[in-house]
Amino acid sequence: MAKSNRKKATFAQKELARRRVFYHRLRNICLKMVGEGYFELLPESSLRLLYVHRYPPIKIVLDGKRVMDEQELAAYKQMLAGLLSEHYIDIPSGQQISYARFMTDVLVLLHYVQYRIGNRFKGFSKLWEAFSPYFTTTEWFEKQKTKILQIMGMNDMYLYDFYRGTVRFRFDRMAIEQLGGTNEIRIYRLRHSTLLQEVEGKKRVIVKMGIPSSEKVDKLDWLMITPSQLGIPDMEDGISLPLYAQQHALERFEERTLFTKGYVQAYLGYLFTEGNPKTIVRKNHVLLECYLGIHKVGYFVISLHEDKWLLRTFLFLTNEGTPEGNRLKKLTQLEILDKKYLMLDRMDAFLTYDISGDERLRTFFVKAGCGSIMEYADELNRNDDNLKSPEFIYRYLSRSNI
């Protein structure tokens, strides 16, 4: 009996400690969001209710065995946890709150004040007024929700597989979407449609490009592209054809930008449904501009193949065949193999050597139209003090008397 009482006492002590930690987090949230004195307006009964109904961390539920294996699931959970803890909500006061904390402690507090507080205690009107700019019905909240879901969607891009399919998550059970949500996200893998296509005399496997359907969670809506969307004026615009991609194109994108190949499908989906495609029309193909965020990094090469558009490859901004790459060649006399040797045909050189910080080299790239690569490198290298001197590149360029 005494042993049982000790167990009960130990459990009660641990529960009390957990509750005090939770109260401490709520106090910090109140300080950041509305300032001093507001946490103290919450009576103990309200604090206990908030503790009992607190939202749990995000839980991942797989829809079937083919979605991902145990190793992929572990990596997915780790990456998602990192994204949610390393990205922050900006509060008007200048303070920040992590996405992970926002989707749990902040939401339970907001939901309580907005929907459940009623006229239950003396200070409720002050709390309601102070927190009202953050309520779930405001434009501010909708903006934060969109940002969070976009960041979470980044996680899915890393599990894109040419053959196995596209990963997406369903978020309707999350507290950010629904009052009283369980914070469960259900993960699906949407099947791809592939076929064999003859390209330059060889049979290649190509994949149909699409975006997750807004109506059915387990379906892709295929991209249908008109000639005018690609900037082609002399074709019948009423004809819209599906867009396919070679695996080669996705691999070149990943290799040259050092960004996941899953981004390509998401980017093209946005570009052809909501964006403004910018192209350069050549005799046998189209160059479609590609951006990572606000930074132009290169071009997708698209051509017409029978009854479909085919994404053939990806050219980095410095590659020959792009306007910028051709200008860079004239300025530096560098041939394809030279760029490859120096790693200037992909992001590697710009993240290894301090090219951006060298005035003369930066001038070359900016003059050629590759300034966006410099800006992207600056962003990625912001906290990196280990960049190598570009002297090696200078010595190589000196062979051409540049």
C-alpha positions as CSV (number, residue, x, y, z in Angstrom):
1,M,0.0,0.0,0.0
2,A,2.8,2.3,0.9
3,K,4.5,1.5,-2.4
4,S,1.4,2.4,-4.3
5,N,1.1,5.7,-2.5
6,R,4.7,6.5,-3.4
7,K,3.9,5.8,-7.1
8,K,0.9,8.1,-6.9
9,A,2.9,10.8,-5.2
10,T,5.7,10.5,-7.8
11,F,3.2,10.8,-10.6
12,A,1.5,13.8,-9.0
13,Q,4.9,15.5,-8.6
14,K,5.9,14.9,-12.2
15,E,2.5,16.1,-13.4
16,L,2.8,19.3,-11.3
17,A,6.3,19.9,-12.7
18,R,5.0,19.5,-16.3
19,R,2.1,21.9,-15.6
20,R,4.5,24.5,-14.2
21,V,6.7,24.3,-17.2
22,F,3.6,24.7,-19.4
23,Y,2.6,27.8,-17.4
24,H,6.1,29.2,-17.8
25,R,5.8,28.8,-21.6
26,L,2.4,30.5,-21.6
27,R,3.8,33.4,-19.6
28,N,6.6,33.9,-22.2
29,I,4.1,33.7,-25.0
30,C,1.9,36.4,-23.4
31,L,5.0,38.6,-22.9
32,K,6.0,38.3,-26.5
33,M,2.6,38.7,-28.0
34,V,0.8,41.3,-25.8
35,G,3.3,42.4,-23.1
36,E,3.4,42.3,-19.4
37,G,0.4,41.8,-17.0
38,Y,-1.8,39.8,-19.3
39,F,-0.8,36.3,-18.2
40,E,-1.7,37.3,-14.6
41,L,-5.3,37.9,-15.7
42,L,-5.8,34.2,-16.3
43,P,-7.1,32.5,-13.2
44,E,-5.8,29.1,-12.1
45,S,-9.0,27.4,-13.3
46,S,-8.3,28.7,-16.9
47,L,-4.6,27.7,-16.7
48,R,-5.7,24.2,-15.7
49,L,-8.1,24.0,-18.6
50,L,-5.4,25.2,-21.0
51,Y,-3.1,22.5,-19.7
52,V,-5.6,19.7,-20.0
53,H,-6.6,20.7,-23.5
54,R,-3.1,21.7,-24.7
55,Y,-2.3,20.7,-28.3
56,P,0.3,17.9,-28.8
57,P,3.3,18.1,-31.1
58,I,2.7,17.1,-34.8
59,K,2.1,13.4,-35.2
60,I,2.7,11.6,-38.5
61,V,0.3,9.0,-39.7
62,L,1.2,7.0,-42.9
63,D,-1.6,6.1,-45.3
64,G,-0.4,2.6,-46.3
65,K,3.0,0.8,-46.4
66,R,4.2,2.1,-49.7
67,V,4.5,5.7,-48.6
68,M,7.9,5.4,-47.0
69,D,10.1,2.9,-45.2
70,E,11.2,3.2,-41.6
71,Q,14.5,4.9,-42.5
72,E,12.6,7.5,-44.6
73,L,10.0,8.0,-41.9
74,A,12.7,8.7,-39.3
75,A,14.4,11.2,-41.6
76,Y,11.0,12.8,-42.4
77,K,10.2,13.2,-38.7
78,Q,13.7,14.7,-38.0
79,M,13.5,17.1,-41.0
80,L,10.0,18.2,-40.1
81,A,11.0,18.8,-36.5
82,G,14.0,20.8,-37.6
83,L,11.9,22.9,-40.0
84,L,9.3,23.7,-37.3
85,S,11.9,24.6,-34.7
86,E,14.1,26.6,-37.0
87,H,11.5,28.8,-38.6
88,Y,9.7,31.6,-36.7
89,I,6.5,33.6,-36.6
90,D,7.3,37.3,-36.5
91,I,5.3,39.1,-33.9
92,P,4.5,42.9,-34.5
93,S,6.4,43.6,-31.3
94,G,9.6,42.4,-32.9
95,Q,9.6,39.1,-31.0
96,Q,9.6,35.7,-32.6
97,I,8.0,32.4,-31.8
98,S,8.9,29.1,-33.4
99,Y,6.5,27.3,-35.7
100,A,6.5,24.3,-33.4
101,R,5.5,26.5,-30.4
102,F,3.0,28.4,-32.4
103,M,1.1,25.3,-33.5
104,T,0.8,24.0,-29.9
105,D,1.0,26.4,-27.0
106,V,0.1,29.6,-28.9
107,L,-2.9,28.0,-30.6
108,V,-4.4,26.6,-27.5
109,L,-4.1,30.0,-25.9
110,L,-5.6,31.8,-28.9
111,H,-8.4,29.3,-29.3
112,Y,-9.3,29.6,-25.6
113,V,-9.3,33.4,-25.6
114,Q,-11.2,33.7,-29.0
115,Y,-13.8,30.9,-28.6
116,R,-14.0,29.6,-25.0
117,I,-13.2,32.4,-22.6
118,G,-16.8,33.9,-22.6
119,N,-17.5,36.1,-19.7
120,R,-16.1,33.8,-17.1
121,F,-13.8,36.1,-15.2
122,K,-13.1,39.7,-14.5
123,G,-10.2,40.3,-16.9
124,F,-11.5,38.5,-19.9
125,S,-12.3,41.6,-22.0
126,K,-8.7,42.9,-21.6
127,L,-7.4,39.5,-22.8
128,W,-9.8,39.4,-25.7
129,E,-8.9,42.9,-26.8
130,A,-5.2,42.3,-26.5
131,F,-5.2,39.0,-28.5
132,S,-7.8,40.0,-31.1
133,P,-5.2,41.0,-33.7
134,Y,-3.9,37.4,-33.7
135,F,-7.3,35.6,-33.9
136,T,-7.8,32.9,-36.5
137,T,-10.3,35.1,-38.4
138,T,-7.6,37.8,-39.1
139,E,-5.5,38.3,-42.2
140,W,-2.4,38.1,-40.0
141,F,-3.3,34.5,-38.9
142,E,-4.1,33.4,-42.4
143,K,-0.7,34.7,-43.6
144,Q,1.1,32.8,-40.9
145,K,-0.9,29.6,-41.6
146,T,0.0,29.8,-45.3
147,K,3.7,30.2,-44.4
148,I,3.8,27.3,-42.1
149,L,2.0,24.9,-44.5
150,Q,4.4,26.0,-47.3
151,I,7.4,25.2,-45.0
152,M,5.9,21.8,-44.1
153,G,5.3,21.2,-47.8
154,M,9.1,21.6,-48.4
155,N,9.6,18.4,-46.3
156,D,7.5,16.5,-48.9
157,M,9.7,17.6,-51.8
158,Y,12.7,15.7,-50.4
159,L,10.8,12.4,-50.7
160,Y,9.8,12.9,-54.3
161,D,10.7,9.8,-56.3
162,F,10.6,9.6,-60.1
163,Y,9.1,6.1,-60.0
164,R,7.5,5.7,-56.6
165,G,5.5,8.9,-56.6
166,T,4.9,12.3,-55.0
167,V,4.5,12.7,-51.2
168,R,1.9,15.0,-49.8
169,F,0.3,15.6,-46.4
170,R,-3.3,16.2,-45.3
171,F,-3.5,18.8,-42.6
172,D,-7.3,19.0,-41.9
173,R,-6.7,17.5,-38.4
174,M,-4.1,20.1,-37.4
175,A,-5.0,22.7,-34.7
176,I,-3.9,25.4,-37.1
177,E,-6.8,24.4,-39.4
178,Q,-9.4,23.3,-36.9
179,L,-10.4,24.1,-33.3
180,G,-9.6,21.2,-31.1
181,G,-7.5,19.5,-33.8
182,T,-5.3,16.5,-32.9
183,N,-2.3,17.8,-34.8
184,E,-2.1,14.6,-36.8
185,I,-0.9,14.9,-40.4
186,R,-1.7,12.0,-42.7
187,I,1.0,11.3,-45.3
188,Y,0.2,9.9,-48.8
189,R,2.3,8.9,-51.8
190,L,0.6,9.8,-55.1
191,R,1.3,7.5,-58.0
192,H,3.1,8.8,-61.0
193,S,2.2,8.1,-64.6
194,T,5.3,7.1,-66.6
195,L,5.9,5.9,-70.2
196,L,8.6,5.2,-72.7
197,Q,9.4,8.0,-75.2
198,E,12.0,7.9,-78.0
199,V,14.4,10.8,-77.5
200,E,17.3,11.3,-79.9
201,G,16.9,7.7,-81.1
202,K,16.8,6.1,-77.6
203,K,13.9,5.0,-75.5
204,R,13.7,7.0,-72.3
205,V,11.3,6.7,-69.3
206,I,9.5,10.0,-68.8
207,V,7.2,11.0,-66.0
208,K,4.0,13.1,-66.3
209,M,4.1,16.3,-64.3
210,G,1.2,17.3,-62.0
211,I,0.2,18.9,-58.8
212,P,-1.7,17.4,-55.8
213,S,-5.4,17.8,-56.4
214,S,-7.3,20.3,-54.3
215,E,-10.3,18.1,-54.4
216,K,-8.9,14.6,-53.8
217,V,-6.1,14.0,-51.4
218,D,-4.8,10.9,-53.3
219,K,-4.8,12.3,-56.8
220,L,-2.5,14.4,-59.0
221,D,-3.9,17.0,-61.4
222,W,-1.8,16.8,-64.6
223,L,-0.3,20.0,-66.0
224,M,-1.7,20.9,-69.5
225,I,0.3,23.5,-71.3
226,T,-0.7,25.7,-74.2
227,P,1.9,27.1,-76.7
228,S,1.2,30.7,-75.6
229,Q,2.2,29.8,-72.0
230,L,5.6,28.9,-73.4
231,G,5.8,32.1,-75.4
232,I,5.2,30.3,-78.8
233,P,3.1,32.6,-81.0
234,D,2.7,30.6,-84.2
235,M,1.0,27.5,-82.9
236,E,-2.7,26.9,-82.5
237,D,-3.3,28.1,-78.9
238,G,-6.4,26.0,-78.4
239,I,-4.2,22.9,-78.1
240,S,-3.1,22.1,-74.6
241,L,-0.7,19.2,-74.2
242,P,0.5,17.4,-71.1
243,L,4.0,18.2,-69.7
244,Y,6.4,15.3,-69.1
245,A,10.0,15.3,-67.8
246,Q,13.1,13.1,-68.3
247,Q,14.7,11.8,-65.1
248,H,17.9,13.4,-66.5
249,A,16.3,16.9,-66.3
250,L,15.4,16.4,-62.6
251,E,18.9,15.0,-61.8
252,R,20.6,17.9,-63.5
253,F,18.5,20.4,-61.6
254,E,19.5,18.8,-58.3
255,E,23.1,18.4,-59.2
256,R,23.5,22.0,-60.4
257,T,21.4,23.9,-57.9
258,L,22.1,21.6,-54.9
259,F,18.4,21.7,-54.2
260,T,15.9,18.7,-54.2
261,K,14.5,17.5,-57.5
262,G,11.1,17.4,-55.9
263,Y,11.0,21.2,-56.2
264,V,10.8,21.0,-60.0
265,Q,7.3,19.6,-60.1
266,A,6.0,22.0,-57.4
267,Y,7.6,25.0,-59.1
268,L,6.2,24.1,-62.5
269,G,2.8,23.4,-61.0
270,Y,2.7,26.9,-59.4
271,L,4.2,28.6,-62.5
272,F,1.6,27.2,-65.0
273,T,-1.4,27.6,-62.7
274,E,-0.8,30.8,-60.8
275,G,2.5,32.3,-62.0
276,N,3.9,34.1,-65.0
277,P,6.2,31.8,-67.1
278,K,9.1,33.7,-68.7
279,T,10.6,32.0,-71.8
280,I,13.1,32.4,-74.6
281,V,11.9,30.6,-77.8
282,R,14.6,28.9,-79.8
283,K,14.2,27.0,-83.1
284,N,13.8,23.5,-81.6
285,H,13.2,24.2,-77.9
286,V,12.1,26.7,-75.3
287,L,14.2,28.0,-72.4
288,L,11.9,28.4,-69.3
289,E,13.4,30.6,-66.6
290,C,13.8,28.9,-63.2
291,Y,13.9,30.6,-59.8
292,L,14.7,29.5,-56.3
293,G,12.7,32.0,-54.3
294,I,13.6,35.4,-55.8
295,H,16.9,34.1,-57.3
296,K,17.1,33.2,-61.0
297,V,19.3,30.0,-61.2
298,G,18.9,28.8,-64.7
299,Y,16.5,27.4,-67.4
300,F,14.5,24.3,-68.1
301,V,14.8,23.1,-71.7
302,I,11.4,22.1,-73.1
303,S,10.6,20.8,-76.5
304,L,7.6,19.4,-78.4
305,H,7.5,15.6,-78.7
306,E,4.6,14.2,-80.7
307,D,1.6,14.8,-78.4
308,K,3.4,16.2,-75.4
309,W,5.8,18.8,-74.1
310,L,9.0,17.3,-72.7
311,L,11.3,18.8,-70.1
312,R,14.6,17.6,-71.5
313,T,17.2,19.0,-69.1
314,F,18.1,21.9,-66.8
315,L,20.8,24.5,-67.6
316,F,22.5,26.4,-64.8
317,L,22.7,30.1,-65.4
318,T,26.4,29.8,-66.3
319,N,26.0,26.9,-68.7
320,E,26.5,27.4,-72.4
321,G,23.2,27.6,-74.2
322,T,21.8,30.2,-71.9
323,P,22.1,33.9,-72.7
324,E,24.1,34.5,-69.5
325,G,26.3,31.5,-70.0
326,N,27.2,32.6,-73.5
327,R,28.0,36.1,-72.3
328,L,30.2,34.7,-69.5
329,K,32.1,32.6,-72.1
330,K,32.9,35.8,-74.1
331,L,34.1,37.6,-71.0
332,T,36.2,34.8,-69.6
333,Q,37.1,32.6,-72.6
334,L,36.1,29.6,-70.5
335,E,34.9,26.5,-72.4
336,I,32.5,23.9,-71.1
337,L,35.3,21.7,-69.7
338,D,36.9,24.7,-68.0
339,K,33.6,25.6,-66.2
340,K,33.2,21.9,-65.2
341,Y,36.7,21.7,-63.8
342,L,36.2,24.9,-61.8
343,M,32.7,23.8,-60.7
344,L,31.3,27.1,-62.2
345,D,28.6,25.1,-64.1
346,R,26.8,24.6,-60.8
347,M,26.4,26.1,-57.3
348,D,29.4,24.2,-55.8
349,A,32.0,26.8,-56.8
350,F,29.9,29.7,-55.3
351,L,29.5,27.8,-52.0
352,T,33.2,26.8,-51.9
353,Y,35.0,29.9,-53.0
354,D,34.4,33.5,-52.0
355,I,33.6,34.5,-55.6
356,S,30.9,36.8,-54.5
357,G,33.2,38.7,-52.1
358,D,35.9,39.2,-54.7
359,E,35.2,42.5,-56.6
360,R,36.8,41.6,-59.9
361,L,35.2,38.1,-60.2
362,R,31.8,39.4,-59.0
363,T,32.0,42.0,-61.8
364,F,32.5,39.3,-64.4
365,F,29.4,37.4,-63.3
366,V,27.2,40.4,-62.8
367,K,28.2,41.8,-66.3
368,A,27.3,38.4,-67.8
369,G,23.9,38.6,-66.1
370,C,24.6,36.1,-63.3
371,G,24.2,38.5,-60.5
372,S,21.3,36.5,-59.1
373,I,23.7,33.6,-58.5
374,M,25.9,35.9,-56.4
375,E,22.9,37.0,-54.4
376,Y,21.8,33.4,-53.8
377,A,25.3,32.5,-52.8
378,D,25.4,35.5,-50.4
379,E,22.2,34.2,-48.8
380,L,23.4,30.6,-48.4
381,N,26.9,31.7,-47.2
382,R,25.6,34.3,-44.7
383,N,27.0,32.5,-41.6
384,D,29.9,30.7,-43.3
385,D,33.3,32.0,-42.4
386,N,35.1,29.0,-44.1
387,L,34.9,30.0,-47.7
388,K,38.1,29.5,-49.7
389,S,40.0,32.2,-51.4
390,P,39.2,32.4,-55.2
391,E,42.9,32.6,-56.0
392,F,42.7,29.2,-57.6
393,I,40.2,30.5,-60.1
394,Y,42.3,33.6,-60.8
395,R,45.3,31.4,-61.6
396,Y,43.2,29.3,-64.0
397,L,41.8,32.4,-65.7
398,S,45.3,33.9,-66.1
399,R,46.0,31.2,-68.7
400,S,43.6,33.1,-71.0
401,N,45.2,36.4,-70.2
402,I,42.0,37.7,-68.7
